[in-house]
Amino acid sequence: MQKTALITSGVVFGLLAMSHAMRWLFPVEILVDGSVLPFITSLSSGIILALLSIWMFVAARNKKNNTN
């Protein structure tokens, strides 16, 4: 069960990281309370999400299968 949760988390984090990368490829302004969200926010968020995704996949690969 935990291995499935780790893989699912890795996929979700990966999709979110790709969405932040798409913002860099196709510059789209995002307004938050009337202010434009800086692109550096997407860059830092994308890097963090990509690292989390990799971490989840590595943890899932190292997880032993439980038959319980």
CHARMM internal coordinates of N, CA and C (Angstrom, degrees):
IC EDIT
DIST 1 N 1 CA 1.4544
DIST 1 CA 1 C 1.5268
ANGL 1 N 1 CA 1 C 111.26
DIST 1 C 2 N 1.3311
ANGL 1 CA 1 C 2 N 116.89
DIHE 1 N 1 CA 1 C 2 N -43.31
DIST 2 N 2 CA 1.4639
ANGL 1 C 2 N 2 CA 119.29
DIHE 1 CA 1 C 2 N 2 CA -178.93
DIST 2 CA 2 C 1.5191
ANGL 2 N 2 CA 2 C 111.68
DIHE 1 C 2 N 2 CA 2 C -66.11
DIST 2 C 3 N 1.3371
ANGL 2 CA 2 C 3 N 116.66
DIHE 2 N 2 CA 2 C 3 N -33.88
DIST 3 N 3 CA 1.4594
ANGL 2 C 3 N 3 CA 119.62
DIHE 2 CA 2 C 3 N 3 CA 179.73
DIST 3 CA 3 C 1.5233
ANGL 3 N 3 CA 3 C 110.06
DIHE 2 C 3 N 3 CA 3 C -65.17
DIST 3 C 4 N 1.3224
ANGL 3 CA 3 C 4 N 117.37
DIHE 3 N 3 CA 3 C 4 N -40.12
DIST 4 N 4 CA 1.4638
ANGL 3 C 4 N 4 CA 121.45
DIHE 3 CA 3 C 4 N 4 CA 177.81
DIST 4 CA 4 C 1.5219
ANGL 4 N 4 CA 4 C 110.48
DIHE 3 C 4 N 4 CA 4 C -63.87
DIST 4 C 5 N 1.3162
ANGL 4 CA 4 C 5 N 117.09
DIHE 4 N 4 CA 4 C 5 N -41.00
DIST 5 N 5 CA 1.4676
ANGL 4 C 5 N 5 CA 120.94
DIHE 4 CA 4 C 5 N 5 CA 179.11
DIST 5 CA 5 C 1.5284
ANGL 5 N 5 CA 5 C 110.83
DIHE 4 C 5 N 5 CA 5 C -65.14
DIST 5 C 6 N 1.3171
ANGL 5 CA 5 C 6 N 117.50
DIHE 5 N 5 CA 5 C 6 N -38.80
DIST 6 N 6 CA 1.4651
ANGL 5 C 6 N 6 CA 120.80
DIHE 5 CA 5 C 6 N 6 CA 178.50
DIST 6 CA 6 C 1.5259
ANGL 6 N 6 CA 6 C 111.30
DIHE 5 C 6 N 6 CA 6 C -65.72
DIST 6 C 7 N 1.3277
ANGL 6 CA 6 C 7 N 116.57
DIHE 6 N 6 CA 6 C 7 N -41.72
DIST 7 N 7 CA 1.4668
ANGL 6 C 7 N 7 CA 120.14
DIHE 6 CA 6 C 7 N 7 CA 178.75
DIST 7 CA 7 C 1.5204
ANGL 7 N 7 CA 7 C 110.38
DIHE 6 C 7 N 7 CA 7 C -66.08
DIST 7 C 8 N 1.3328
ANGL 7 CA 7 C 8 N 117.01
DIHE 7 N 7 CA 7 C 8 N -42.73
DIST 8 N 8 CA 1.4644
ANGL 7 C 8 N 8 CA 120.75
DIHE 7 CA 7 C 8 N 8 CA 178.52
DIST 8 CA 8 C 1.5245
ANGL 8 N 8 CA 8 C 110.47
DIHE 7 C 8 N 8 CA 8 C -61.58
DIST 8 C 9 N 1.3125
ANGL 8 CA 8 C 9 N 116.97
DIHE 8 N 8 CA 8 C 9 N -43.38
DIST 9 N 9 CA 1.4707
ANGL 8 C 9 N 9 CA 120.77
DIHE 8 CA 8 C 9 N 9 CA 177.69
DIST 9 CA 9 C 1.5220
ANGL 9 N 9 CA 9 C 110.99
DIHE 8 C 9 N 9 CA 9 C -62.34
DIST 9 C 10 N 1.3123
ANGL 9 CA 9 C 10 N 116.44
DIHE 9 N 9 CA 9 C 10 N -41.01
DIST 10 N 10 CA 1.4582
ANGL 9 C 10 N 10 CA 120.26
DIHE 9 CA 9 C 10 N 10 CA 178.31
DIST 10 CA 10 C 1.5148
ANGL 10 N 10 CA 10 C 112.53
DIHE 9 C 10 N 10 CA 10 C -61.77
DIST 10 C 11 N 1.3370
ANGL 10 CA 10 C 11 N 116.56
DIHE 10 N 10 CA 10 C 11 N -40.25
DIST 11 N 11 CA 1.4663
ANGL 10 C 11 N 11 CA 120.75
DIHE 10 CA 10 C 11 N 11 CA 178.27
DIST 11 CA 11 C 1.5225
ANGL 11 N 11 CA 11 C 110.58
DIHE 10 C 11 N 11 CA 11 C -66.47
DIST 11 C 12 N 1.3332
ANGL 11 CA 11 C 12 N 117.12
DIHE 11 N 11 CA 11 C 12 N -44.98
DIST 12 N 12 CA 1.4695
ANGL 11 C 12 N 12 CA 120.90
DIHE 11 CA 11 C 12 N 12 CA -179.32
DIST 12 CA 12 C 1.5307
ANGL 12 N 12 CA 12 C 110.33
DIHE 11 C 12 N 12 CA 12 C -62.67
DIST 12 C 13 N 1.3304
ANGL 12 CA 12 C 13 N 116.90
DIHE 12 N 12 CA 12 C 13 N -47.23
DIST 13 N 13 CA 1.4654
ANGL 12 C 13 N 13 CA 120.01
DIHE 12 CA 12 C 13 N 13 CA 178.43
DIST 13 CA 13 C 1.5275
ANGL 13 N 13 CA 13 C 110.81
DIHE 12 C 13 N 13 CA 13 C -62.08
DIST 13 C 14 N 1.3237
ANGL 13 CA 13 C 14 N 116.87
DIHE 13 N 13 CA 13 C 14 N -38.56
DIST 14 N 14 CA 1.4587
ANGL 13 C 14 N 14 CA 120.63
DIHE 13 CA 13 C 14 N 14 CA 178.69
DIST 14 CA 14 C 1.5192
ANGL 14 N 14 CA 14 C 112.55
DIHE 13 C 14 N 14 CA 14 C -64.21
DIST 14 C 15 N 1.3334
ANGL 14 CA 14 C 15 N 116.87
DIHE 14 N 14 CA 14 C 15 N -42.71
DIST 15 N 15 CA 1.4656
ANGL 14 C 15 N 15 CA 120.52
DIHE 14 CA 14 C 15 N 15 CA 178.22
DIST 15 CA 15 C 1.5263
ANGL 15 N 15 CA 15 C 111.31
DIHE 14 C 15 N 15 CA 15 C -64.06
DIST 15 C 16 N 1.3223
ANGL 15 CA 15 C 16 N 116.19
DIHE 15 N 15 CA 15 C 16 N -40.77
DIST 16 N 16 CA 1.4620
ANGL 15 C 16 N 16 CA 119.40
DIHE 15 CA 15 C 16 N 16 CA 177.84
DIST 16 CA 16 C 1.5295
ANGL 16 N 16 CA 16 C 111.20
DIHE 15 C 16 N 16 CA 16 C -65.72
DIST 16 C 17 N 1.3300
ANGL 16 CA 16 C 17 N 117.02
DIHE 16 N 16 CA 16 C 17 N -39.45
DIST 17 N 17 CA 1.4664
ANGL 16 C 17 N 17 CA 120.21
DIHE 16 CA 16 C 17 N 17 CA 177.72
DIST 17 CA 17 C 1.5248
ANGL 17 N 17 CA 17 C 110.43
DIHE 16 C 17 N 17 CA 17 C -63.01
DIST 17 C 18 N 1.3380
ANGL 17 CA 17 C 18 N 116.79
DIHE 17 N 17 CA 17 C 18 N -40.14
DIST 18 N 18 CA 1.4665
ANGL 17 C 18 N 18 CA 119.80
DIHE 17 CA 17 C 18 N 18 CA 178.23
DIST 18 CA 18 C 1.5219
ANGL 18 N 18 CA 18 C 111.58
DIHE 17 C 18 N 18 CA 18 C -66.16
DIST 18 C 19 N 1.3392
ANGL 18 CA 18 C 19 N 117.14
DIHE 18 N 18 CA 18 C 19 N -34.39
DIST 19 N 19 CA 1.4644
ANGL 18 C 19 N 19 CA 118.72
DIHE 18 CA 18 C 19 N 19 CA 178.44
DIST 19 CA 19 C 1.5294
ANGL 19 N 19 CA 19 C 110.79
DIHE 18 C 19 N 19 CA 19 C -66.26
DIST 19 C 20 N 1.3262
ANGL 19 CA 19 C 20 N 117.02
DIHE 19 N 19 CA 19 C 20 N -35.13
DIST 20 N 20 CA 1.4637
ANGL 19 C 20 N 20 CA 120.02
DIHE 19 CA 19 C 20 N 20 CA 176.38
DIST 20 CA 20 C 1.5289
ANGL 20 N 20 CA 20 C 110.69
DIHE 19 C 20 N 20 CA 20 C -70.13
DIST 20 C 21 N 1.3252
ANGL 20 CA 20 C 21 N 116.58
DIHE 20 N 20 CA 20 C 21 N -35.71
DIST 21 N 21 CA 1.4680
ANGL 20 C 21 N 21 CA 119.57
DIHE 20 CA 20 C 21 N 21 CA 176.82
DIST 21 CA 21 C 1.5290
ANGL 21 N 21 CA 21 C 110.62
DIHE 20 C 21 N 21 CA 21 C -66.42
DIST 21 C 22 N 1.3170
ANGL 21 CA 21 C 22 N 117.24
DIHE 21 N 21 CA 21 C 22 N -36.76
DIST 22 N 22 CA 1.4673
ANGL 21 C 22 N 22 CA 120.95
DIHE 21 CA 21 C 22 N 22 CA 178.35
DIST 22 CA 22 C 1.5258
ANGL 22 N 22 CA 22 C 110.58
DIHE 21 C 22 N 22 CA 22 C -63.47
DIST 22 C 23 N 1.3196
ANGL 22 CA 22 C 23 N 116.95
DIHE 22 N 22 CA 22 C 23 N -32.96
DIST 23 N 23 CA 1.4673
ANGL 22 C 23 N 23 CA 119.55
DIHE 22 CA 22 C 23 N 23 CA 177.91
DIST 23 CA 23 C 1.5257
ANGL 23 N 23 CA 23 C 110.27
DIHE 22 C 23 N 23 CA 23 C -65.02
DIST 23 C 24 N 1.3220
ANGL 23 CA 23 C 24 N 117.15
DIHE 23 N 23 CA 23 C 24 N -33.28
DIST 24 N 24 CA 1.4652
ANGL 23 C 24 N 24 CA 120.33
DIHE 23 CA 23 C 24 N 24 CA 176.74
DIST 24 CA 24 C 1.5244
ANGL 24 N 24 CA 24 C 111.41
DIHE 23 C 24 N 24 CA 24 C -72.58
DIST 24 C 25 N 1.3414
ANGL 24 CA 24 C 25 N 116.82
DIHE 24 N 24 CA 24 C 25 N -37.74
DIST 25 N 25 CA 1.4661
ANGL 24 C 25 N 25 CA 119.79
DIHE 24 CA 24 C 25 N 25 CA -178.99
DIST 25 CA 25 C 1.5229
ANGL 25 N 25 CA 25 C 112.30
DIHE 24 C 25 N 25 CA 25 C -72.48
DIST 25 C 26 N 1.3190
ANGL 25 CA 25 C 26 N 116.18
DIHE 25 N 25 CA 25 C 26 N -39.38
DIST 26 N 26 CA 1.4621
ANGL 25 C 26 N 26 CA 122.26
DIHE 25 CA 25 C 26 N 26 CA -179.79
DIST 26 CA 26 C 1.5218
ANGL 26 N 26 CA 26 C 107.70
DIHE 25 C 26 N 26 CA 26 C -121.35
DIST 26 C 27 N 1.3285
ANGL 26 CA 26 C 27 N 117.87
DIHE 26 N 26 CA 26 C 27 N 87.51
DIST 27 N 27 CA 1.4703
ANGL 26 C 27 N 27 CA 121.34
DIHE 26 CA 26 C 27 N 27 CA -173.92
DIST 27 CA 27 C 1.5310
ANGL 27 N 27 CA 27 C 112.84
DIHE 26 C 27 N 27 CA 27 C -53.69
DIST 27 C 28 N 1.3083
ANGL 27 CA 27 C 28 N 115.22
DIHE 27 N 27 CA 27 C 28 N 114.73
DIST 28 N 28 CA 1.4598
ANGL 27 C 28 N 28 CA 122.65
DIHE 27 CA 27 C 28 N 28 CA 178.33
DIST 28 CA 28 C 1.5197
ANGL 28 N 28 CA 28 C 107.22
DIHE 27 C 28 N 28 CA 28 C -123.98
DIST 28 C 29 N 1.3141
ANGL 28 CA 28 C 29 N 116.03
DIHE 28 N 28 CA 28 C 29 N 130.08
DIST 29 N 29 CA 1.4631
ANGL 28 C 29 N 29 CA 118.96
DIHE 28 CA 28 C 29 N 29 CA 177.10
DIST 29 CA 29 C 1.5224
ANGL 29 N 29 CA 29 C 109.45
DIHE 28 C 29 N 29 CA 29 C -79.43
DIST 29 C 30 N 1.3109
ANGL 29 CA 29 C 30 N 115.64
DIHE 29 N 29 CA 29 C 30 N 133.32
DIST 30 N 30 CA 1.4577
ANGL 29 C 30 N 30 CA 122.05
DIHE 29 CA 29 C 30 N 30 CA 176.25
DIST 30 CA 30 C 1.5172
ANGL 30 N 30 CA 30 C 107.10
DIHE 29 C 30 N 30 CA 30 C -114.67
DIST 30 C 31 N 1.3211
ANGL 30 CA 30 C 31 N 115.47
DIHE 30 N 30 CA 30 C 31 N 124.12
DIST 31 N 31 CA 1.4640
ANGL 30 C 31 N 31 CA 120.68
DIHE 30 CA 30 C 31 N 31 CA -179.84
DIST 31 CA 31 C 1.5218
ANGL 31 N 31 CA 31 C 110.10
DIHE 30 C 31 N 31 CA 31 C -98.23
DIST 31 C 32 N 1.3200
ANGL 31 CA 31 C 32 N 115.34
DIHE 31 N 31 CA 31 C 32 N 132.05
DIST 32 N 32 CA 1.4566
ANGL 31 C 32 N 32 CA 122.13
DIHE 31 CA 31 C 32 N 32 CA 174.95
DIST 32 CA 32 C 1.5159
ANGL 32 N 32 CA 32 C 106.63
DIHE 31 C 32 N 32 CA 32 C -125.48
DIST 32 C 33 N 1.2989
ANGL 32 CA 32 C 33 N 116.35
DIHE 32 N 32 CA 32 C 33 N 110.12
DIST 33 N 33 CA 1.4649
ANGL 32 C 33 N 33 CA 122.59
DIHE 32 CA 32 C 33 N 33 CA -179.13
DIST 33 CA 33 C 1.5323
ANGL 33 N 33 CA 33 C 111.23
DIHE 32 C 33 N 33 CA 33 C 55.27
DIST 33 C 34 N 1.3275
ANGL 33 CA 33 C 34 N 115.50
DIHE 33 N 33 CA 33 C 34 N 39.63
DIST 34 N 34 CA 1.4559
ANGL 33 C 34 N 34 CA 120.74
DIHE 33 CA 33 C 34 N 34 CA 177.10
DIST 34 CA 34 C 1.5164
ANGL 34 N 34 CA 34 C 115.47
DIHE 33 C 34 N 34 CA 34 C 84.99
DIST 34 C 35 N 1.3215
ANGL 34 CA 34 C 35 N 117.93
DIHE 34 N 34 CA 34 C 35 N -4.63
DIST 35 N 35 CA 1.4685
ANGL 34 C 35 N 35 CA 121.81
DIHE 34 CA 34 C 35 N 35 CA 178.88
DIST 35 CA 35 C 1.5251
ANGL 35 N 35 CA 35 C 109.55
DIHE 34 C 35 N 35 CA 35 C -108.35
DIST 35 C 36 N 1.3248
ANGL 35 CA 35 C 36 N 115.36
DIHE 35 N 35 CA 35 C 36 N 144.12
DIST 36 N 36 CA 1.4638
ANGL 35 C 36 N 36 CA 120.02
DIHE 35 CA 35 C 36 N 36 CA 178.95
DIST 36 CA 36 C 1.5280
ANGL 36 N 36 CA 36 C 109.35
DIHE 35 C 36 N 36 CA 36 C -77.59
DIST 36 C 37 N 1.3300
ANGL 36 CA 36 C 37 N 116.14
DIHE 36 N 36 CA 36 C 37 N 130.58
DIST 37 N 37 CA 1.4594
ANGL 36 C 37 N 37 CA 122.06
DIHE 36 CA 36 C 37 N 37 CA 177.46
DIST 37 CA 37 C 1.5325
ANGL 37 N 37 CA 37 C 108.52
DIHE 36 C 37 N 37 CA 37 C -74.49
DIST 37 C 38 N 1.3275
ANGL 37 CA 37 C 38 N 118.71
DIHE 37 N 37 CA 37 C 38 N 123.95
DIST 38 N 38 CA 1.4686
ANGL 37 C 38 N 38 CA 120.65
DIHE 37 CA 37 C 38 N 38 CA -177.57
DIST 38 CA 38 C 1.5333
ANGL 38 N 38 CA 38 C 112.05
DIHE 37 C 38 N 38 CA 38 C -64.77
DIST 38 C 39 N 1.3340
ANGL 38 CA 38 C 39 N 115.69
DIHE 38 N 38 CA 38 C 39 N 150.06
DIST 39 N 39 CA 1.4619
ANGL 38 C 39 N 39 CA 120.16
DIHE 38 CA 38 C 39 N 39 CA 179.70
DIST 39 CA 39 C 1.5236
ANGL 39 N 39 CA 39 C 111.73
DIHE 38 C 39 N 39 CA 39 C -66.52
DIST 39 C 40 N 1.3268
ANGL 39 CA 39 C 40 N 117.80
DIHE 39 N 39 CA 39 C 40 N -26.86
DIST 40 N 40 CA 1.4628
ANGL 39 C 40 N 40 CA 120.32
DIHE 39 CA 39 C 40 N 40 CA 179.11
DIST 40 CA 40 C 1.5304
ANGL 40 N 40 CA 40 C 110.84
DIHE 39 C 40 N 40 CA 40 C -62.93
DIST 40 C 41 N 1.3184
ANGL 40 CA 40 C 41 N 116.46
DIHE 40 N 40 CA 40 C 41 N -27.73
DIST 41 N 41 CA 1.4642
ANGL 40 C 41 N 41 CA 120.61
DIHE 40 CA 40 C 41 N 41 CA 176.55
DIST 41 CA 41 C 1.5209
ANGL 41 N 41 CA 41 C 110.15
DIHE 40 C 41 N 41 CA 41 C -64.82
DIST 41 C 42 N 1.3270
ANGL 41 CA 41 C 42 N 116.33
DIHE 41 N 41 CA 41 C 42 N -43.57
DIST 42 N 42 CA 1.4623
ANGL 41 C 42 N 42 CA 119.96
DIHE 41 CA 41 C 42 N 42 CA 177.71
DIST 42 CA 42 C 1.5204
ANGL 42 N 42 CA 42 C 111.25
DIHE 41 C 42 N 42 CA 42 C -66.27
DIST 42 C 43 N 1.3151
ANGL 42 CA 42 C 43 N 116.75
DIHE 42 N 42 CA 42 C 43 N -38.22
DIST 43 N 43 CA 1.4606
ANGL 42 C 43 N 43 CA 119.99
DIHE 42 CA 42 C 43 N 43 CA 179.11
DIST 43 CA 43 C 1.5215
ANGL 43 N 43 CA 43 C 110.87
DIHE 42 C 43 N 43 CA 43 C -62.61
DIST 43 C 44 N 1.3174
ANGL 43 CA 43 C 44 N 116.94
DIHE 43 N 43 CA 43 C 44 N -50.58
DIST 44 N 44 CA 1.4687
ANGL 43 C 44 N 44 CA 120.03
DIHE 43 CA 43 C 44 N 44 CA -178.61
DIST 44 CA 44 C 1.5236
ANGL 44 N 44 CA 44 C 111.28
DIHE 43 C 44 N 44 CA 44 C -65.91
DIST 44 C 45 N 1.3264
ANGL 44 CA 44 C 45 N 117.29
DIHE 44 N 44 CA 44 C 45 N -40.64
DIST 45 N 45 CA 1.4647
ANGL 44 C 45 N 45 CA 120.40
DIHE 44 CA 44 C 45 N 45 CA 178.20
DIST 45 CA 45 C 1.5212
ANGL 45 N 45 CA 45 C 110.94
DIHE 44 C 45 N 45 CA 45 C -64.51
DIST 45 C 46 N 1.3217
ANGL 45 CA 45 C 46 N 116.53
DIHE 45 N 45 CA 45 C 46 N -41.55
DIST 46 N 46 CA 1.4647
ANGL 45 C 46 N 46 CA 120.44
DIHE 45 CA 45 C 46 N 46 CA 179.57
DIST 46 CA 46 C 1.5111
ANGL 46 N 46 CA 46 C 112.26
DIHE 45 C 46 N 46 CA 46 C -62.84
DIST 46 C 47 N 1.3244
ANGL 46 CA 46 C 47 N 116.77
DIHE 46 N 46 CA 46 C 47 N -41.38
DIST 47 N 47 CA 1.4652
ANGL 46 C 47 N 47 CA 120.54
DIHE 46 CA 46 C 47 N 47 CA 179.09
DIST 47 CA 47 C 1.5222
ANGL 47 N 47 CA 47 C 110.44
DIHE 46 C 47 N 47 CA 47 C -65.09
DIST 47 C 48 N 1.3222
ANGL 47 CA 47 C 48 N 116.70
DIHE 47 N 47 CA 47 C 48 N -45.20
DIST 48 N 48 CA 1.4680
ANGL 47 C 48 N 48 CA 120.73
DIHE 47 CA 47 C 48 N 48 CA 179.45
DIST 48 CA 48 C 1.5244
ANGL 48 N 48 CA 48 C 110.58
DIHE 47 C 48 N 48 CA 48 C -62.11
DIST 48 C 49 N 1.3320
ANGL 48 CA 48 C 49 N 117.27
DIHE 48 N 48 CA 48 C 49 N -44.58
DIST 49 N 49 CA 1.4638
ANGL 48 C 49 N 49 CA 120.77
DIHE 48 CA 48 C 49 N 49 CA 179.98
DIST 49 CA 49 C 1.5261
ANGL 49 N 49 CA 49 C 111.69
DIHE 48 C 49 N 49 CA 49 C -65.63
DIST 49 C 50 N 1.3255
ANGL 49 CA 49 C 50 N 117.51
DIHE 49 N 49 CA 49 C 50 N -37.94
DIST 50 N 50 CA 1.4629
ANGL 49 C 50 N 50 CA 120.28
DIHE 49 CA 49 C 50 N 50 CA 177.73
DIST 50 CA 50 C 1.5292
ANGL 50 N 50 CA 50 C 110.76
DIHE 49 C 50 N 50 CA 50 C -64.84
DIST 50 C 51 N 1.3216
ANGL 50 CA 50 C 51 N 116.56
DIHE 50 N 50 CA 50 C 51 N -41.54
DIST 51 N 51 CA 1.4656
ANGL 50 C 51 N 51 CA 120.11
DIHE 50 CA 50 C 51 N 51 CA 177.83
DIST 51 CA 51 C 1.5266
ANGL 51 N 51 CA 51 C 111.54
DIHE 50 C 51 N 51 CA 51 C -64.75
DIST 51 C 52 N 1.3300
ANGL 51 CA 51 C 52 N 116.67
DIHE 51 N 51 CA 51 C 52 N -40.08
DIST 52 N 52 CA 1.4648
ANGL 51 C 52 N 52 CA 119.93
DIHE 51 CA 51 C 52 N 52 CA 176.70
DIST 52 CA 52 C 1.5290
ANGL 52 N 52 CA 52 C 111.07
DIHE 51 C 52 N 52 CA 52 C -63.48
DIST 52 C 53 N 1.3167
ANGL 52 CA 52 C 53 N 116.93
DIHE 52 N 52 CA 52 C 53 N -40.15
DIST 53 N 53 CA 1.4575
ANGL 52 C 53 N 53 CA 121.24
DIHE 52 CA 52 C 53 N 53 CA 178.66
DIST 53 CA 53 C 1.5273
ANGL 53 N 53 CA 53 C 110.83
DIHE 52 C 53 N 53 CA 53 C -61.69
DIST 53 C 54 N 1.3218
ANGL 53 CA 53 C 54 N 116.00
DIHE 53 N 53 CA 53 C 54 N -47.22
DIST 54 N 54 CA 1.4690
ANGL 53 C 54 N 54 CA 120.18
DIHE 53 CA 53 C 54 N 54 CA 178.69
DIST 54 CA 54 C 1.5197
ANGL 54 N 54 CA 54 C 110.59
DIHE 53 C 54 N 54 CA 54 C -61.30
DIST 54 C 55 N 1.3201
ANGL 54 CA 54 C 55 N 116.52
DIHE 54 N 54 CA 54 C 55 N -42.10
DIST 55 N 55 CA 1.4637
ANGL 54 C 55 N 55 CA 121.44
DIHE 54 CA 54 C 55 N 55 CA 179.67
DIST 55 CA 55 C 1.5294
ANGL 55 N 55 CA 55 C 110.89
DIHE 54 C 55 N 55 CA 55 C -60.44
DIST 55 C 56 N 1.3348
ANGL 55 CA 55 C 56 N 117.63
DIHE 55 N 55 CA 55 C 56 N -43.51
DIST 56 N 56 CA 1.4613
ANGL 55 C 56 N 56 CA 121.16
DIHE 55 CA 55 C 56 N 56 CA -179.55
DIST 56 CA 56 C 1.5259
ANGL 56 N 56 CA 56 C 111.20
DIHE 55 C 56 N 56 CA 56 C -64.46
DIST 56 C 57 N 1.3331
ANGL 56 CA 56 C 57 N 117.53
DIHE 56 N 56 CA 56 C 57 N -41.87
DIST 57 N 57 CA 1.4626
ANGL 56 C 57 N 57 CA 120.34
DIHE 56 CA 56 C 57 N 57 CA 179.29
DIST 57 CA 57 C 1.5254
ANGL 57 N 57 CA 57 C 111.79
DIHE 56 C 57 N 57 CA 57 C -67.12
DIST 57 C 58 N 1.3203
ANGL 57 CA 57 C 58 N 117.26
DIHE 57 N 57 CA 57 C 58 N -38.66
DIST 58 N 58 CA 1.4672
ANGL 57 C 58 N 58 CA 120.51
DIHE 57 CA 57 C 58 N 58 CA 177.23
DIST 58 CA 58 C 1.5235
ANGL 58 N 58 CA 58 C 110.02
DIHE 57 C 58 N 58 CA 58 C -66.21
DIST 58 C 59 N 1.3254
ANGL 58 CA 58 C 59 N 117.22
DIHE 58 N 58 CA 58 C 59 N -42.39
DIST 59 N 59 CA 1.4698
ANGL 58 C 59 N 59 CA 120.84
DIHE 58 CA 58 C 59 N 59 CA 178.66
DIST 59 CA 59 C 1.5245
ANGL 59 N 59 CA 59 C 110.54
DIHE 58 C 59 N 59 CA 59 C -63.87
DIST 59 C 60 N 1.3320
ANGL 59 CA 59 C 60 N 117.55
DIHE 59 N 59 CA 59 C 60 N -38.78
DIST 60 N 60 CA 1.4685
ANGL 59 C 60 N 60 CA 120.98
DIHE 59 CA 59 C 60 N 60 CA 178.82
DIST 60 CA 60 C 1.5232
ANGL 60 N 60 CA 60 C 110.43
DIHE 59 C 60 N 60 CA 60 C -66.83
DIST 60 C 61 N 1.3255
ANGL 60 CA 60 C 61 N 116.81
DIHE 60 N 60 CA 60 C 61 N -39.06
DIST 61 N 61 CA 1.4633
ANGL 60 C 61 N 61 CA 120.33
DIHE 60 CA 60 C 61 N 61 CA 179.56
DIST 61 CA 61 C 1.5261
ANGL 61 N 61 CA 61 C 111.01
DIHE 60 C 61 N 61 CA 61 C -65.70
DIST 61 C 62 N 1.3208
ANGL 61 CA 61 C 62 N 116.97
DIHE 61 N 61 CA 61 C 62 N -36.14
DIST 62 N 62 CA 1.4616
ANGL 61 C 62 N 62 CA 121.52
DIHE 61 CA 61 C 62 N 62 CA -178.40
DIST 62 CA 62 C 1.5179
ANGL 62 N 62 CA 62 C 113.33
DIHE 61 C 62 N 62 CA 62 C -83.62
DIST 62 C 63 N 1.3269
ANGL 62 CA 62 C 63 N 117.02
DIHE 62 N 62 CA 62 C 63 N -11.05
DIST 63 N 63 CA 1.4652
ANGL 62 C 63 N 63 CA 121.70
DIHE 62 CA 62 C 63 N 63 CA -177.91
DIST 63 CA 63 C 1.5226
ANGL 63 N 63 CA 63 C 109.76
DIHE 62 C 63 N 63 CA 63 C -74.22
DIST 63 C 64 N 1.3013
ANGL 63 CA 63 C 64 N 116.96
DIHE 63 N 63 CA 63 C 64 N 131.53
DIST 64 N 64 CA 1.4585
ANGL 63 C 64 N 64 CA 121.61
DIHE 63 CA 63 C 64 N 64 CA 176.30
DIST 64 CA 64 C 1.5225
ANGL 64 N 64 CA 64 C 109.13
DIHE 63 C 64 N 64 CA 64 C -78.42
DIST 64 C 65 N 1.3213
ANGL 64 CA 64 C 65 N 115.91
DIHE 64 N 64 CA 64 C 65 N 144.24
DIST 65 N 65 CA 1.4640
ANGL 64 C 65 N 65 CA 120.20
DIHE 64 CA 64 C 65 N 65 CA 178.07
DIST 65 CA 65 C 1.5200
ANGL 65 N 65 CA 65 C 109.81
DIHE 64 C 65 N 65 CA 65 C -76.08
DIST 65 C 66 N 1.3348
ANGL 65 CA 65 C 66 N 116.08
DIHE 65 N 65 CA 65 C 66 N 126.42
DIST 66 N 66 CA 1.4599
ANGL 65 C 66 N 66 CA 121.89
DIHE 65 CA 65 C 66 N 66 CA 175.12
DIST 66 CA 66 C 1.5145
ANGL 66 N 66 CA 66 C 108.37
DIHE 65 C 66 N 66 CA 66 C -99.20
DIST 66 C 67 N 1.3202
ANGL 66 CA 66 C 67 N 117.14
DIHE 66 N 66 CA 66 C 67 N 136.91
DIST 67 N 67 CA 1.4614
ANGL 66 C 67 N 67 CA 120.63
DIHE 66 CA 66 C 67 N 67 CA 179.42
DIST 67 CA 67 C 1.5133
ANGL 67 N 67 CA 67 C 111.57
DIHE 66 C 67 N 67 CA 67 C -94.55
DIST 67 C 68 N 1.3285
ANGL 67 CA 67 C 68 N 118.45
DIHE 67 N 67 CA 67 C 68 N 3.31
DIST 68 N 68 CA 1.4749
ANGL 67 C 68 N 68 CA 121.92
DIHE 67 CA 67 C 68 N 68 CA -179.16
DIST 68 CA 68 C 1.4878
ANGL 68 N 68 CA 68 C 110.48
DIHE 67 C 68 N 68 CA 68 C -77.63
END
COOR INIT
IC SEED 1 N 1 CA 1 C
IC BUILD
